[in-house]
Amino acid sequence: MATYPGRVSEVRLGLGGELEALITCPPGAVPPAGRYLSAWAPTEADAPLATPLFLSQPTRDGFWAASPLPPSWIPGTQLILRGPLGRGFDLPNTVSRLALASLGTSPARLLPLALAALERDCAVTLFTTASLPGLATKIEIFPLDALGEALSLPDLLALDLPLERLPSLRSLLGLSATQLLPCSVQVLLGTPLPCAGIGECGACAVPSRRGYKLACVDGPVFALESLEW
């Protein structure tokens, strides 16, 4: 697995009012939508666990990393980056209508997928509770509680979902116990990734239809139909 040097060049408040960091790094280190980097600061001896970094927005010299991030990271912090790791989103060529929904605090980790879809002239709709100033005008934005009524419209629905909310997802989508989803669904599960696949510690175990999967290597993006939800 490749390792790269990185540096925190800037910090800002992102779409959900959470901290984002501009990471300056080589092009090969920038993770695709849904995949992640394992990052740590060599000077922080009291922080033995790495931080998973997800793409929020690509830049010329690196990328904006989505929250959560260590509050100790300030401009100038040197990083060691490993990856990209895991499995990310898959945007088939057959998709012409993409829907995105963030069931966490921020849709930042979904935006790279939205930009990729717009480059293909796909129609993109985002369902969220976050305030979104400056978002691409081609993206239609609706409140999250309108998602259940719109499930029949997209070819693909991409979710950013905290793992603890997976058991209640059917209710959140307004589906009955036996009702099938009318579209393909991929879900980016929000869960700690403490070993980033090195130790297979099991902290990121996800219930699937074939036993438990590890989000750090088998995900963190999964086809919803493969999960036990």
LUMTORDREN-243620 format. One record per residue: x, y, z of N, C-alpha, C in turn. Coordinates in steps of 0.001 Angstrom, whole numbers, plus 500000, padded with zeros to 6 digits. Last residue first. Example, Ala and Ser with C-alpha at 12.3 -4.5 7.8 and 13.67 -1.06 7.14 Angstrom:
BEGIN
512850497750507080513670498940507140512900500030507870;513190494310507800512300495500507800513200496700507800;
***
This chain:
BEGIN
469577494800507088469035496063507615467531496015507783;472394493500506131471257493072506945470694494314507626;473482494194502752473492494379504189472252493827504845;473188494112500049474094493131500631474108493176502156;471590496235499353470992494899499293471893493828499887;473344498393499401472418498210500520471825496805500536;476689498013498778475370497924498166474390497598499289;478811500195500686478224498880500441476968499043499583;481764501772501592480564501862500765480098500439500454;484147501372502984482945501683503764481686501906502941;484171497818502764483459499064502516484484500189502475;486037495950503329484923495543502466484063496735502062;487791497442504996488300496785503789487190496401502816;486330498760506967487634499307506594488174498693505311;484043497313507521483901498535506724485248499043506231;483836493909507271484601494995507872484535496218506971;480848491970507803481885492513506940482605493629507685;479273489031509070479766490385509278480876490722508279;476973487157506973477800487371508148478285488800508230;475634487817504582476558486686504643477521486847505814;474275490112504781473473488909504586474325487650504604;475988491893507440475610491660506055474782490388505964;476801494296509808476004493090509551475604492987508082;480173495236510212478877495626509647478065494351509371;482814496348512287482024495242511754480625495697511373;484846497944513216483975498496512166483095497416511547;486351496501515000485598497641515527484611498205514517;487961494484514068486535494210514193485709495365514701;490637494560513445490261494574514861488785494310515093;492552494217511370491249493546511341490702493415512769;494895495691511226494768494692512287493501493863512251;494584497232508870495864496598509199495678495446510184;492225498615508398492453497360507703493731496643508062;492246500807510121492334501028508674492739499759507930;491823500754512798493040500082512324493226500236510823;489488502382513163490702502612513954491951501942513409;487128503713512027488014502828511256489391502853511915;483734504220513077485175504338513327485955503307512513;481382504984510456481784504167511598483266504376511846;479016505480508152479858506238509067480142505420510312;478821504011505019478525503872506432479532504658507262;477320504730502158478592504998502817478320505023504317;475449502702500053475484503411501323476912503506501850;473411502563497195474749502372497765474842503240499009;470669501154495538471116501990496660472526501586497078;468394501221492809469641500721493383470133501693494452;464852501446493533466068501830492823467271501186493498;462712500733495128462490500843493680463727501223492876;462925498262497659463373499559497159463205499619495641;459996496548498816461286496568498147461633497978497706;458422495911501939458482496710500713459892496749500135;458095494727504353458301493841503200458472494595501887;457754496767506190458687495694506517459005494815505321;457645499879504284457075498856505144458082497722505323;459475502945504330459180501652503724458555500717504741;460540505453504935459092505301504809458673503997504165;463154505768505492462778505861504084461274505712503864;463148505323508219463561506642507739463160506856506278;462479502607508271461523503592508782461860504988508264;464842501581507214463561501311506555462500502314506990;466777502390509097466749502985507764465417502759507066;467302501427511588466094502238511452465937502824510056;469744500077511376468538499315511708467241500105511537;471516502324510742471173501315509749469920500516510118;472406504029512643471078504305512105470645503284511045;474966503318513247473951503063514268472529503329513778;476422504242511038476142502817511176475028502543512176;475209507088509317475884506549510493475470505096510719;475370507392505828474542506956506948475398506509508123;474775508631502837475811508718503854475092508529505180;473665507036499838473403507489501199474709507619501975;472481507281496612473691507163497428473423507790498787;470521505710494268470471506512495485471741506233496281;469894505629490830470796505261491920470618506242493066;467847506547489353468382505238488992469264504705490119;465111508259491118466502508080490663466777506667490155;462218507947491704462732508823490653464162508509490214;461237506581493849461021505973492530461662506782491402;461658508139496093462506506966495890462353506344494509;460309510338497023461032510482495751461852509243495399;459248510100499502458296510289498413458972510286497043;461530509963501126460664508797500982459705508894499818;462590512615501092463251511518500390462321510339500135;461685514709502545461010514481501257461570513262500526;463281515049504728462023514342504947461209514151503668;465406516602503795465595515164503958464269514417504104;464550519016501270464704518597502670464740517080502780;466545519300498261465264519126498938465516518763500398;468088520647495435468189520390496868466794520352497483;469754519910492430468486520221493086468578519805494550;472580521217490993472120520216491952470813520685492585;473379523342489531472750522258488793472235521155489712;474761525032491189473356525352490928472635524242490167;476823523802493751476581523894492309475089524066492018;476709525821496732476672524530496067476325524718494594;476664528171498210477706527993497219477723526654496522;475361526843501247475722528008500418476797527646499413;473490524885502639474415524614501549474696525842500696;472704523419505726472715524645504941473814524532503892;471275520092505962472366521060506120472126522309505286;469539518101505526469083519133506470470121520235506621;468927516753502220469764517033503386469080518053504291;469233515385499107468306515501500229469135515659501504;469864516300495796470432516098497128469362516344498177;470077515141492504469218515677493552469814515324494905;471065515469489183471494515195490557470575515907491540;471236514065486013470424514893486898470748514499488337;474374513921484271473297513282485032472501514351485784;476568514703482775475262515287482463474117514526483111;478930513898483760478306512991482790476922513488482356;479424515808485633480326515764484473479791514841483376;477568515078487541477314516272486739478211516309485507;478874512866488679477630512668487941477314513865487053;481018514100489940481284513112488889480041512881488041;479608515634491813480388516308490772480704515358489624;478511513594493407477632514517492688478375515204491553;480818512505494479479996511678493603479053512551492790;481676514650496083482503514203494954481733513321493973;479490514815498006479634515806496938480577515385495809;479449513093500122478687512719498929478963513637497740;480752514244502204481371513044501632480635512547500384;479039516386502905480329516659502266480914515425501591;476565516620504132476635515836502898478000515899502214;476381516271507701476877516989506528476883516080505307;475307514677509687475222516128509845475596516892508585;473534511992508177474377512483509249474231513993509328;472230511335505968471488511132507201472349511417508419;472108512631502840472965512568504017472092512450505253;471611511426499664470965511777500925471937511585502066;471133511800496179472058511724497301471307512112498567;470373510385493034469899511039494256470911510783495364;470674510663489561471326510311490821470696511094491960;469989509535486481469372510309487571469949509797488894;471410507906484868471141509247484350470504510147485405;473502505155484709472805506075485616472649507437484954;475074503627483111473629503594482849472846504569483715;477619503665484042477322504521482897475836504589482592;477648503666487676477555503005486366477195503992485255;479621504488490066478637505233489284478559504615487889;480313503415493215480381503001491821479261503719491077;482224504522496033481010504532495227481303504066493806;484798502321497354484034503559497269482772503405496447;486543500372499670485718500383498462484847501624498479;489909500857501018488502500487501023487853500506499650;492209503621500486491799502363501080490303502123500884;494902505240498671493534505145499166493141503709499541;497168504916501518495948504613500785496045505018499317;498324507074504008498378505722503449497064505438502736;500320509846504885499066509366504313499268507966503737;501472511855507401501799510685506598500477510059506169;501758515431507716501018514175507797501719513088506997;502257518457509526502754517481508562502062516137508800;500577521469509861500729520122510410501155519153509309;499987523823508567501386523503508773501619522117509342;497034524621510265497865524825509085499342524634509395;496344521911512597496338523317512241497168523484510968;494873519519514463495418519769513129495243521236512767;493525519216516804494919519644516899495545519913515540;491076518130516285491131519585516491492564520113516583;490914515718513690491461516089515008491523517604515168;487719515573512013489168515700511978489679516056513380;484879514036510410485566514618511564487080514575511426;484949516341507573484933516088509013484515514622509247;486839515885504523485613516081505274485827515802506760;489440517656502963489032516458503687487834516779504561;490172518875499818489547519200501101489052517905501723;493323518062498229491872517946498393491448518499499755;495762518951495903495359517999496920493854517908497020;496191521036494150497359520484494837497002519462495905;493687521674493120494818521521492200495982520794492860;491198519616494791491834520892494471493031520617493564;488019518065495510489387518034494987489894519447494711;486205517745498481486354518543497258487795518450496765;486117515599500249484977516496500159485008517272498847;487330512379500920487286513504499989485986514285500120;488292511464504203487410511292503054487406512560502217;490539509888506307490238511114505573489416510784504339;490879508564509545490437508331508167490036509647507506;493773508781511495492496509412511192492098509078509762;495370506279513594495301507163512431493883507715512270;496386506192516968495473505757515929495419506783514803;498052507457518822498565506297518095497671505845516947;498759510236519945497619509869519095498026508680518223;501007511095521223499911510654522076498671510287521281;502689512035519278503009510737519859501870510197520723;502541513806516763501531513568517803501730512172518377;504290513991514677504641514731515894503675514461517037;503158512636512522504282512023513239504621512717514550;499778512288512141500801513323512273501954512755513085;498126510193509750498558510525511091499677511549511049;495550508606507889496476509736508067496865509896509526;494310506726505348494682506640506749495779507668506982;491711507724503109493122507629503455493248507412504955;488964506134501338489561506977502370491062506779502443;486049506265499147487233505626499690487912506593500671;484053508114498402483691506988499246484864506199499789;485649509119495506484441509277496323484128507994497084;489240508560495834487987508710495093486796508779496050;491785510453497548490901509292497498489678509552496622;494966511375496545493591511881496652492616510712496524;497464510381496035496945510223497392495484510635497514;498265511067493504497898509686493763497303509442495126;499053513803493698497765513429493081497324512006493402;500434514590496978500563514174495583499217513725495009;498937517303498930499498515968498785499699515650497309;497366519221501331498274519284500187499004517947500098;494188519448502441495360518585502507496152518745501216;492217521455504287492817521382502964494126520616503088;489633520238506360491036520615506212491455520473504761;486746521208508256487345520554507107488776521058506966;484529521061510990485860521385510521486239520552509303;481057521896510343482108521103510952483450521423510290;478851522944509172479418523701510267480526522963510989;478263521429506988477484521176508194477991521949509399;480149522361505139478720522545504888477861522342506124;482945523541507209482330522965506032480824523161506002;485279525899508131484026525272508512483332524807507241;488778525106507579487571525916507391486387525186507993;492334525317507167491151524723507783489983525685507590;495232524477505242494192525431505625493087524658506319;497130522519504949497439523863504449496453524911504922;498615519804506234497404520611506417497752522045506021;500271517583504063500358518732504961499000519410505031;501980514468503339500875515413503236501054516548504228;503570511814501574503627512948502497502425513858502274;502265508465501340502564509761500744502777510788501851;502333504986500511502299506055501504502797507339500857;500574502206499128501402503394498976501247504336500166;500846498806500000500000500000500000500885501248500000;
***
